[in-house]
Amino acid sequence: MQTVIADGNAVWLRAAKKYIESGEVVAFHTETVYGLGANAFDDGAVLKIFALKGRPADNPLIVHVHREYDISRLIDREPPYAAALRSAFLPGPLTMVYPSAGRVSKHVSCGLDTLAIRVPSSPTAQAFLREVDLPVAAPSANVSKHVSPVTARHVYDDFNGKIPLILDGGACDGGIESTVLDCTGEVPQILREGLVTREMIASVAGDCRLYHAAKGERPKSPGMAYKHYSPRCRTAYCVSAEEARKLYEQERAAEIRISCARTASQASSADARS
């Protein structure tokens, strides 16, 4: 299979729709990371996502829809605070978990009676989802446990020859996955922390809790039960330039290739001292 990286023009959006309707998997840009999407109604297409990623079969997926999509077609009920949160934060990097109406493939939620729904703000994602006009199940477009894909090239490196199309919207602004929020109870609970914070949610809903899974409990959301987003090389975090220099000298003496990067906070501290 040839993998094409293309922008979201009308020709490629029509091609993406045909691929999705025929049970194929298409990667697409979102504001957080690239997603690996398939028709959420199609059992075979959803299972193809798990196979491509090497994803554990009990790790639920998130369904993506465009901003005009009527989510009442997919969920059993919505508490008033959830409607207020949708109005405040969507489209955006917030995934909301509802009691499922049971209309999508059972493999999306891995047998759970809930459904995670997200409305991405990326113009590329919105154009793709409007063209398809179906709920698209989509985890991050990387091999399981690999780092988050924030460019089309990252996706290509993992899935070249395995998927037909990557819809390129440029580099992702967020860089980490969406916040996942359980909206099945009286008070919303964060299942996976992300760009929409607990404080932001509480300011709209009146309260927000951070969920703590019991030992042995099945994961309610992506990011709860397995090692995620690991680089393929060995890494080390240094709290000072001197510590980094010593590690660099040790690795160089052992003839090990090494590269260095500063965090934003380290860069700010260095600028403040200069």
Phi and psi restraints in degrees (value plus and minus 20) as a CYANA .aco file:
   2 GLN   PHI    -110.4   -70.4
   2 GLN   PSI     111.1   151.1
   3 THR   PHI    -120.9   -80.9
   3 THR   PSI     103.5   143.5
   4 VAL   PHI    -128.4   -88.4
   4 VAL   PSI     112.7   152.7
   5 ILE   PHI    -117.9   -77.9
   5 ILE   PSI     101.8   141.8
   6 ALA   PHI    -159.9  -119.9
   6 ALA   PSI     133.5   173.5
   7 ASP   PHI     -98.0   -58.0
   7 ASP   PSI     151.2   191.2
   8 GLY   PHI    -107.7   -67.7
   8 GLY   PSI      26.8    66.8
   9 ASN   PHI     -98.7   -58.7
   9 ASN   PSI     153.1   193.1
  10 ALA   PHI     -78.9   -38.9
  10 ALA   PSI     -57.6   -17.6
  11 VAL   PHI     -83.4   -43.4
  11 VAL   PSI     -67.6   -27.6
  12 TRP   PHI     -94.8   -54.8
  12 TRP   PSI     -47.8    -7.8
  13 LEU   PHI     -86.3   -46.3
  13 LEU   PSI     -59.6   -19.6
  14 ARG   PHI     -85.3   -45.3
  14 ARG   PSI     -58.8   -18.8
  15 ALA   PHI     -84.1   -44.1
  15 ALA   PSI     -61.4   -21.4
  16 ALA   PHI     -81.0   -41.0
  16 ALA   PSI     -61.5   -21.5
  17 LYS   PHI     -80.9   -40.9
  17 LYS   PSI     -63.8   -23.8
  18 LYS   PHI     -83.3   -43.3
  18 LYS   PSI     -61.6   -21.6
  19 TYR   PHI     -82.3   -42.3
  19 TYR   PSI     -66.1   -26.1
  20 ILE   PHI     -83.4   -43.4
  20 ILE   PSI     -63.6   -23.6
  21 GLU   PHI     -87.5   -47.5
  21 GLU   PSI     -43.9    -3.9
  22 SER   PHI    -113.0   -73.0
  22 SER   PSI     -13.7    26.3
  23 GLY   PHI      70.5   110.5
  23 GLY   PSI      -8.7    31.3
  24 GLU   PHI    -105.8   -65.8
  24 GLU   PSI     151.5   191.5
  25 VAL   PHI    -131.6   -91.6
  25 VAL   PSI     112.3   152.3
  26 VAL   PHI    -144.8  -104.8
  26 VAL   PSI     113.6   153.6
  27 ALA   PHI    -111.1   -71.1
  27 ALA   PSI     124.8   164.8
  28 PHE   PHI    -168.3  -128.3
  28 PHE   PSI     132.5   172.5
  29 HIS   PHI     -93.6   -53.6
  29 HIS   PSI     119.6   159.6
  30 THR   PHI    -151.0  -111.0
  30 THR   PSI     154.9   194.9
  31 GLU   PHI     -92.5   -52.5
  31 GLU   PSI     -37.3     2.7
  32 THR   PHI    -115.8   -75.8
  32 THR   PSI     -90.1   -50.1
  33 VAL   PHI    -163.3  -123.3
  33 VAL   PSI     149.6   189.6
  34 TYR   PHI     -91.0   -51.0
  34 TYR   PSI     124.6   164.6
  35 GLY   PHI    -129.7   -89.7
  35 GLY   PSI     134.5   174.5
  36 LEU   PHI    -132.6   -92.6
  36 LEU   PSI      79.0   119.0
  37 GLY   PHI    -126.9   -86.9
  37 GLY   PSI     127.2   167.2
  38 ALA   PHI    -167.3  -127.3
  38 ALA   PSI     140.9   180.9
  39 ASN   PHI     -79.4   -39.4
  39 ASN   PSI      98.1   138.1
  40 ALA   PHI     -90.5   -50.5
  40 ALA   PSI     -33.2     6.8
  41 PHE   PHI    -107.0   -67.0
  41 PHE   PSI     -32.6     7.4
  42 ASP   PHI    -122.1   -82.1
  42 ASP   PSI      88.5   128.5
  43 ASP   PHI     -75.0   -35.0
  43 ASP   PSI     -67.9   -27.9
  44 GLY   PHI     -83.1   -43.1
  44 GLY   PSI     -60.3   -20.3
  45 ALA   PHI     -86.7   -46.7
  45 ALA   PSI     -61.3   -21.3
  46 VAL   PHI     -85.0   -45.0
  46 VAL   PSI     -62.6   -22.6
  47 LEU   PHI     -84.3   -44.3
  47 LEU   PSI     -49.1    -9.1
  48 LYS   PHI     -83.9   -43.9
  48 LYS   PSI     -54.9   -14.9
  49 ILE   PHI     -79.2   -39.2
  49 ILE   PSI     -69.4   -29.4
  50 PHE   PHI     -78.8   -38.8
  50 PHE   PSI     -62.3   -22.3
  51 ALA   PHI     -86.5   -46.5
  51 ALA   PSI     -63.5   -23.5
  52 LEU   PHI     -83.0   -43.0
  52 LEU   PSI     -61.5   -21.5
  53 LYS   PHI    -102.5   -62.5
  53 LYS   PSI     -40.0     0.0
  54 GLY   PHI      48.8    88.8
  54 GLY   PSI      19.7    59.7
  55 ARG   PHI    -109.1   -69.1
  55 ARG   PSI     117.0   157.0
  56 PRO   PHI     -77.2   -37.2
  56 PRO   PSI     121.3   161.3
  57 ALA   PHI     -91.2   -51.2
  57 ALA   PSI     -29.6    10.4
  58 ASP   PHI    -127.5   -87.5
  58 ASP   PSI      -4.0    36.0
  59 ASN   PHI    -122.2   -82.2
  59 ASN   PSI      82.9   122.9
  60 PRO   PHI     -81.2   -41.2
  60 PRO   PSI     138.1   178.1
  61 LEU   PHI    -125.2   -85.2
  61 LEU   PSI     144.2   184.2
  62 ILE   PHI    -127.6   -87.6
  62 ILE   PSI     116.5   156.5
  63 VAL   PHI    -113.6   -73.6
  63 VAL   PSI     110.3   150.3
  64 HIS   PHI    -126.2   -86.2
  64 HIS   PSI     115.2   155.2
  65 VAL   PHI    -156.2  -116.2
  65 VAL   PSI     140.3   180.3
  66 HIS   PHI     -98.8   -58.8
  66 HIS   PSI     147.1   187.1
  67 ARG   PHI     -86.6   -46.6
  67 ARG   PSI     -43.7    -3.7
  68 GLU   PHI    -111.6   -71.6
  68 GLU   PSI     -23.3    16.7
  69 TYR   PHI     -88.5   -48.5
  69 TYR   PSI     116.2   156.2
  70 ASP   PHI    -104.0   -64.0
  70 ASP   PSI      79.9   119.9
  71 ILE   PHI     -91.5   -51.5
  71 ILE   PSI     -32.2     7.8
  72 SER   PHI     -83.2   -43.2
  72 SER   PSI     -36.8     3.2
  73 ARG   PHI     -92.6   -52.6
  73 ARG   PSI     -36.0     4.0
  74 LEU   PHI    -134.9   -94.9
  74 LEU   PSI     -40.9    -0.9
  75 ILE   PHI    -134.7   -94.7
  75 ILE   PSI     139.7   179.7
  76 ASP   PHI    -103.8   -63.8
  76 ASP   PSI     -59.1   -19.1
  77 ARG   PHI    -182.3  -142.3
  77 ARG   PSI     143.0   183.0
  78 GLU   PHI    -157.9  -117.9
  78 GLU   PSI     100.2   140.2
  79 PRO   PHI     -88.3   -48.3
  79 PRO   PSI     134.9   174.9
  80 PRO   PHI     -75.3   -35.3
  80 PRO   PSI     -58.1   -18.1
  81 TYR   PHI     -84.7   -44.7
  81 TYR   PSI     -50.7   -10.7
  82 ALA   PHI     -87.4   -47.4
  82 ALA   PSI     -58.9   -18.9
  83 ALA   PHI     -83.1   -43.1
  83 ALA   PSI     -59.2   -19.2
  84 ALA   PHI     -86.1   -46.1
  84 ALA   PSI     -58.1   -18.1
  85 LEU   PHI     -88.0   -48.0
  85 LEU   PSI     -59.4   -19.4
  86 ARG   PHI     -79.6   -39.6
  86 ARG   PSI     -63.3   -23.3
  87 SER   PHI     -84.4   -44.4
  87 SER   PSI     -55.2   -15.2
  88 ALA   PHI    -100.5   -60.5
  88 ALA   PSI     -57.0   -17.0
  89 PHE   PHI    -140.1  -100.1
  89 PHE   PSI     -28.3    11.7
  90 LEU   PHI    -131.9   -91.9
  90 LEU   PSI     122.6   162.6
  91 PRO   PHI     -85.0   -45.0
  91 PRO   PSI     124.9   164.9
  92 GLY   PHI     147.5   187.5
  92 GLY   PSI    -196.0  -156.0
  93 PRO   PHI    -103.1   -63.1
  93 PRO   PSI      30.6    70.6
  94 LEU   PHI    -148.5  -108.5
  94 LEU   PSI     103.8   143.8
  95 THR   PHI    -123.5   -83.5
  95 THR   PSI     112.5   152.5
  96 MET   PHI    -137.3   -97.3
  96 MET   PSI     110.9   150.9
  97 VAL   PHI    -121.9   -81.9
  97 VAL   PSI     104.2   144.2
  98 TYR   PHI    -141.6  -101.6
  98 TYR   PSI     142.8   182.8
  99 PRO   PHI     -82.7   -42.7
  99 PRO   PSI     109.0   149.0
 100 SER   PHI    -101.8   -61.8
 100 SER   PSI     125.4   165.4
 101 ALA   PHI    -103.9   -63.9
 101 ALA   PSI     -23.7    16.3
 102 GLY   PHI      55.1    95.1
 102 GLY   PSI       6.3    46.3
 103 ARG   PHI    -117.6   -77.6
 103 ARG   PSI     -39.2     0.8
 104 VAL   PHI    -112.1   -72.1
 104 VAL   PSI     152.9   192.9
 105 SER   PHI     -75.2   -35.2
 105 SER   PSI     118.8   158.8
 106 LYS   PHI     -82.5   -42.5
 106 LYS   PSI     -41.4    -1.4
 107 HIS   PHI     -95.0   -55.0
 107 HIS   PSI     -38.6     1.4
 108 VAL   PHI     -82.2   -42.2
 108 VAL   PSI     -67.4   -27.4
 109 SER   PHI    -119.6   -79.6
 109 SER   PSI     -11.3    28.7
 110 CYS   PHI      35.3    75.3
 110 CYS   PSI      19.2    59.2
 111 GLY   PHI      67.0   107.0
 111 GLY   PSI     -24.5    15.5
 112 LEU   PHI     -93.7   -53.7
 112 LEU   PSI     141.2   181.2
 113 ASP   PHI    -116.0   -76.0
 113 ASP   PSI       2.3    42.3
 114 THR   PHI    -140.5  -100.5
 114 THR   PSI     146.1   186.1
 115 LEU   PHI    -161.3  -121.3
 115 LEU   PSI     108.8   148.8
 116 ALA   PHI    -114.1   -74.1
 116 ALA   PSI     106.6   146.6
 117 ILE   PHI    -145.4  -105.4
 117 ILE   PSI     118.1   158.1
 118 ARG   PHI    -155.4  -115.4
 118 ARG   PSI     125.2   165.2
 119 VAL   PHI    -141.2  -101.2
 119 VAL   PSI      74.0   114.0
 120 PRO   PHI     -89.5   -49.5
 120 PRO   PSI     130.6   170.6
 121 SER   PHI    -112.1   -72.1
 121 SER   PSI     -32.7     7.3
 122 SER   PHI     -75.4   -35.4
 122 SER   PSI     108.3   148.3
 123 PRO   PHI     -77.8   -37.8
 123 PRO   PSI     -56.3   -16.3
 124 THR   PHI     -84.0   -44.0
 124 THR   PSI     -65.6   -25.6
 125 ALA   PHI     -83.8   -43.8
 125 ALA   PSI     -62.9   -22.9
 126 GLN   PHI     -83.7   -43.7
 126 GLN   PSI     -62.0   -22.0
 127 ALA   PHI     -83.9   -43.9
 127 ALA   PSI     -63.0   -23.0
 128 PHE   PHI     -82.4   -42.4
 128 PHE   PSI     -67.9   -27.9
 129 LEU   PHI     -89.0   -49.0
 129 LEU   PSI     -54.4   -14.4
 130 ARG   PHI     -87.8   -47.8
 130 ARG   PSI     -60.4   -20.4
 131 GLU   PHI     -83.7   -43.7
 131 GLU   PSI     -64.8   -24.8
 132 VAL   PHI     -92.0   -52.0
 132 VAL   PSI     -62.4   -22.4
 133 ASP   PHI      34.2    74.2
 133 ASP   PSI      19.9    59.9
 134 LEU   PHI    -156.3  -116.3
 134 LEU   PSI     133.6   173.6
 135 PRO   PHI     -87.1   -47.1
 135 PRO   PSI     108.6   148.6
 136 VAL   PHI    -130.8   -90.8
 136 VAL   PSI      95.5   135.5
 137 ALA   PHI     -95.2   -55.2
 137 ALA   PSI     108.0   148.0
 138 ALA   PHI    -174.6  -134.6
 138 ALA   PSI      91.0   131.0
 139 PRO   PHI    -104.7   -64.7
 139 PRO   PSI    -197.9  -157.9
 140 SER   PHI     -83.8   -43.8
 140 SER   PSI     126.3   166.3
 141 ALA   PHI    -107.8   -67.8
 141 ALA   PSI      42.8    82.8
 142 ASN   PHI    -161.2  -121.2
 142 ASN   PSI     137.2   177.2
 143 VAL   PHI     -83.2   -43.2
 143 VAL   PSI     119.2   159.2
 144 SER   PHI     -71.3   -31.3
 144 SER   PSI     115.1   155.1
 145 LYS   PHI      61.0   101.0
 145 LYS   PSI     -27.1    12.9
 146 HIS   PHI    -101.4   -61.4
 146 HIS   PSI     146.9   186.9
 147 VAL   PHI     -85.9   -45.9
 147 VAL   PSI     136.4   176.4
 148 SER   PHI     -83.3   -43.3
 148 SER   PSI     116.1   156.1
 149 PRO   PHI    -106.5   -66.5
 149 PRO   PSI      96.3   136.3
 150 VAL   PHI    -134.5   -94.5
 150 VAL   PSI     -16.3    23.7
 151 THR   PHI    -157.3  -117.3
 151 THR   PSI     140.7   180.7
 152 ALA   PHI     -82.1   -42.1
 152 ALA   PSI     -52.6   -12.6
 153 ARG   PHI     -86.0   -46.0
 153 ARG   PSI     -56.5   -16.5
 154 HIS   PHI     -78.5   -38.5
 154 HIS   PSI     -63.2   -23.2
 155 VAL   PHI     -84.4   -44.4
 155 VAL   PSI     -64.5   -24.5
 156 TYR   PHI     -79.0   -39.0
 156 TYR   PSI     -60.9   -20.9
 157 ASP   PHI     -81.1   -41.1
 157 ASP   PSI     -53.7   -13.7
 158 ASP   PHI    -107.9   -67.9
 158 ASP   PSI     -50.2   -10.2
 159 PHE   PHI    -147.4  -107.4
 159 PHE   PSI      -4.2    35.8
 160 ASN   PHI     -76.9   -36.9
 160 ASN   PSI     106.8   146.8
 161 GLY   PHI      64.5   104.5
 161 GLY   PSI     -21.1    18.9
 162 LYS   PHI    -133.2   -93.2
 162 LYS   PSI     -42.0    -2.0
 163 ILE   PHI    -150.4  -110.4
 163 ILE   PSI     134.5   174.5
 164 PRO   PHI    -101.9   -61.9
 164 PRO   PSI     -47.7    -7.7
 165 LEU   PHI    -169.6  -129.6
 165 LEU   PSI     119.3   159.3
 166 ILE   PHI    -142.2  -102.2
 166 ILE   PSI      98.6   138.6
 167 LEU   PHI    -106.9   -66.9
 167 LEU   PSI      90.4   130.4
 168 ASP   PHI    -109.3   -69.3
 168 ASP   PSI      98.3   138.3
 169 GLY   PHI    -133.9   -93.9
 169 GLY   PSI      -3.8    36.2
 170 GLY   PHI      69.6   109.6
 170 GLY   PSI    -190.5  -150.5
 171 ALA   PHI     -91.6   -51.6
 171 ALA   PSI     122.8   162.8
 172 CYS   PHI     -97.3   -57.3
 172 CYS   PSI     121.3   161.3
 173 ASP   PHI     -97.1   -57.1
 173 ASP   PSI     -57.6   -17.6
 174 GLY   PHI     -93.7   -53.7
 174 GLY   PSI     -74.8   -34.8
 175 GLY   PHI      64.0   104.0
 175 GLY   PSI     -35.2     4.8
 176 ILE   PHI    -149.6  -109.6
 176 ILE   PSI     141.0   181.0
 177 GLU   PHI     -90.5   -50.5
 177 GLU   PSI     147.0   187.0
 178 SER   PHI     -87.3   -47.3
 178 SER   PSI     135.5   175.5
 179 THR   PHI     -86.3   -46.3
 179 THR   PSI     115.8   155.8
 180 VAL   PHI    -130.5   -90.5
 180 VAL   PSI     105.3   145.3
 181 LEU   PHI    -141.9  -101.9
 181 LEU   PSI     103.7   143.7
 182 ASP   PHI     -98.6   -58.6
 182 ASP   PSI      96.6   136.6
 183 CYS   PHI    -133.5   -93.5
 183 CYS   PSI      10.6    50.6
 184 THR   PHI    -114.2   -74.2
 184 THR   PSI     -31.3     8.7
 185 GLY   PHI    -134.3   -94.3
 185 GLY   PSI    -191.2  -151.2
 186 GLU   PHI     -92.2   -52.2
 186 GLU   PSI     -47.2    -7.2
 187 VAL   PHI    -145.1  -105.1
 187 VAL   PSI     112.4   152.4
 188 PRO   PHI     -86.3   -46.3
 188 PRO   PSI     124.9   164.9
 189 GLN   PHI    -149.8  -109.8
 189 GLN   PSI     112.5   152.5
 190 ILE   PHI     -99.1   -59.1
 190 ILE   PSI     101.9   141.9
 191 LEU   PHI    -111.8   -71.8
 191 LEU   PSI     -53.9   -13.9
 192 ARG   PHI    -160.6  -120.6
 192 ARG   PSI     104.2   144.2
 193 GLU   PHI     -95.6   -55.6
 193 GLU   PSI     128.1   168.1
 194 GLY   PHI    -179.7  -139.7
 194 GLY   PSI    -168.9  -128.9
 195 LEU   PHI     -93.2   -53.2
 195 LEU   PSI     -47.5    -7.5
 196 VAL   PHI    -110.8   -70.8
 196 VAL   PSI      95.0   135.0
 197 THR   PHI    -107.8   -67.8
 197 THR   PSI     146.8   186.8
 198 ARG   PHI     -78.3   -38.3
 198 ARG   PSI     -61.1   -21.1
 199 GLU   PHI     -85.3   -45.3
 199 GLU   PSI     -59.8   -19.8
 200 MET   PHI     -83.4   -43.4
 200 MET   PSI     -62.1   -22.1
 201 ILE   PHI     -87.1   -47.1
 201 ILE   PSI     -65.0   -25.0
 202 ALA   PHI     -82.3   -42.3
 202 ALA   PSI     -51.9   -11.9
 203 SER   PHI     -85.2   -45.2
 203 SER   PSI     -42.4    -2.4
 204 VAL   PHI    -120.7   -80.7
 204 VAL   PSI     -64.4   -24.4
 205 ALA   PHI    -106.9   -66.9
 205 ALA   PSI     -34.0     6.0
 206 GLY   PHI      73.4   113.4
 206 GLY   PSI     -43.6    -3.6
 207 ASP   PHI    -182.3  -142.3
 207 ASP   PSI     138.6   178.6
 208 CYS   PHI    -182.0  -142.0
 208 CYS   PSI     114.9   154.9
 209 ARG   PHI    -136.9   -96.9
 209 ARG   PSI     139.9   179.9
 210 LEU   PHI    -123.7   -83.7
 210 LEU   PSI      99.6   139.6
 211 TYR   PHI     -96.5   -56.5
 211 TYR   PSI     118.8   158.8
 212 HIS   PHI    -141.4  -101.4
 212 HIS   PSI      95.7   135.7
 213 ALA   PHI     -92.8   -52.8
 213 ALA   PSI     122.2   162.2
 214 ALA   PHI     -96.1   -56.1
 214 ALA   PSI     132.9   172.9
 215 LYS   PHI     -79.2   -39.2
 215 LYS   PSI     109.1   149.1
 216 GLY   PHI      63.8   103.8
 216 GLY   PSI     -21.9    18.1
 217 GLU   PHI     -92.3   -52.3
 217 GLU   PSI     123.5   163.5
 218 ARG   PHI     -86.4   -46.4
 218 ARG   PSI     121.1   161.1
 219 PRO   PHI     -85.5   -45.5
 219 PRO   PSI     112.0   152.0
 220 LYS   PHI    -108.4   -68.4
 220 LYS   PSI     -32.5     7.5
 221 SER   PHI    -173.9  -133.9
 221 SER   PSI     134.0   174.0
 222 PRO   PHI     -77.2   -37.2
 222 PRO   PSI     125.7   165.7
 223 GLY   PHI      69.2   109.2
 223 GLY   PSI     -16.3    23.7
 224 MET   PHI    -118.2   -78.2
 224 MET   PSI     -47.3    -7.3
 225 ALA   PHI    -145.4  -105.4
 225 ALA   PSI     -30.6     9.4
 226 TYR   PHI    -150.3  -110.3
 226 TYR   PSI     137.6   177.6
 227 LYS   PHI     -82.1   -42.1
 227 LYS   PSI     113.9   153.9
 228 HIS   PHI    -149.8  -109.8
 228 HIS   PSI     132.3   172.3
 229 TYR   PHI      34.1    74.1
 229 TYR   PSI      33.1    73.1
 230 SER   PHI    -122.5   -82.5
 230 SER   PSI     115.1   155.1
 231 PRO   PHI     -88.7   -48.7
 231 PRO   PSI     138.9   178.9
 232 ARG   PHI    -100.1   -60.1
 232 ARG   PSI     -33.9     6.1
 233 CYS   PHI    -121.5   -81.5
 233 CYS   PSI     144.5   184.5
 234 ARG   PHI     -92.1   -52.1
 234 ARG   PSI     120.4   160.4
 235 THR   PHI    -148.0  -108.0
 235 THR   PSI     139.7   179.7
 236 ALA   PHI    -166.8  -126.8
 236 ALA   PSI     123.1   163.1
 237 TYR   PHI    -127.3   -87.3
 237 TYR   PSI     104.6   144.6
 238 CYS   PHI    -131.7   -91.7
 238 CYS   PSI     117.1   157.1
 239 VAL   PHI    -109.3   -69.3
 239 VAL   PSI     -27.0    13.0
 240 SER   PHI    -167.8  -127.8
 240 SER   PSI     139.7   179.7
 241 ALA   PHI     -83.9   -43.9
 241 ALA   PSI     -54.8   -14.8
 242 GLU   PHI     -86.0   -46.0
 242 GLU   PSI     -63.3   -23.3
 243 GLU   PHI     -82.6   -42.6
 243 GLU   PSI     -61.3   -21.3
 244 ALA   PHI     -84.2   -44.2
 244 ALA   PSI     -59.8   -19.8
 245 ARG   PHI     -83.4   -43.4
 245 ARG   PSI     -63.6   -23.6
 246 LYS   PHI     -82.8   -42.8
 246 LYS   PSI     -63.2   -23.2
 247 LEU   PHI     -84.5   -44.5
 247 LEU   PSI     -60.1   -20.1
 248 TYR   PHI     -79.9   -39.9
 248 TYR   PSI     -64.9   -24.9
 249 GLU   PHI     -84.6   -44.6
 249 GLU   PSI     -59.4   -19.4
 250 GLN   PHI     -83.4   -43.4
 250 GLN   PSI     -65.5   -25.5
 251 GLU   PHI     -88.5   -48.5
 251 GLU   PSI     -58.2   -18.2
 252 ARG   PHI     -86.0   -46.0
 252 ARG   PSI     -59.2   -19.2
 253 ALA   PHI     -83.6   -43.6
 253 ALA   PSI     -50.1   -10.1
 254 ALA   PHI    -107.7   -67.7
 254 ALA   PSI     -14.9    25.1
 255 GLU   PHI      39.6    79.6
 255 GLU   PSI      19.7    59.7
 256 ILE   PHI    -123.5   -83.5
 256 ILE   PSI     110.3   150.3
 257 ARG   PHI     -88.1   -48.1
 257 ARG   PSI     114.3   154.3
 258 ILE   PHI    -161.1  -121.1
 258 ILE   PSI     126.4   166.4
 259 SER   PHI    -154.0  -114.0
 259 SER   PSI     136.3   176.3
 260 CYS   PHI    -147.7  -107.7
 260 CYS   PSI     131.1   171.1
 261 ALA   PHI    -167.2  -127.2
 261 ALA   PSI     129.8   169.8
 262 ARG   PHI    -121.7   -81.7
 262 ARG   PSI     124.7   164.7
 263 THR   PHI     -96.8   -56.8
 263 THR   PSI     145.9   185.9
 264 ALA   PHI     -81.0   -41.0
 264 ALA   PSI     -59.4   -19.4
 265 SER   PHI     -88.0   -48.0
 265 SER   PSI     -57.6   -17.6
 266 GLN   PHI     -86.3   -46.3
 266 GLN   PSI     -60.1   -20.1
 267 ALA   PHI     -84.6   -44.6
 267 ALA   PSI     -60.9   -20.9
 268 SER   PHI     -85.2   -45.2
 268 SER   PSI     -60.3   -20.3
 269 SER   PHI     -84.7   -44.7
 269 SER   PSI     -61.3   -21.3
 270 ALA   PHI     -84.1   -44.1
 270 ALA   PSI     -61.2   -21.2
 271 ASP   PHI     -84.8   -44.8
 271 ASP   PSI     -57.4   -17.4
 272 ALA   PHI     -86.5   -46.5
 272 ALA   PSI     -52.6   -12.6
 273 ARG   PHI     -99.5   -59.5
 273 ARG   PSI     -40.6    -0.6
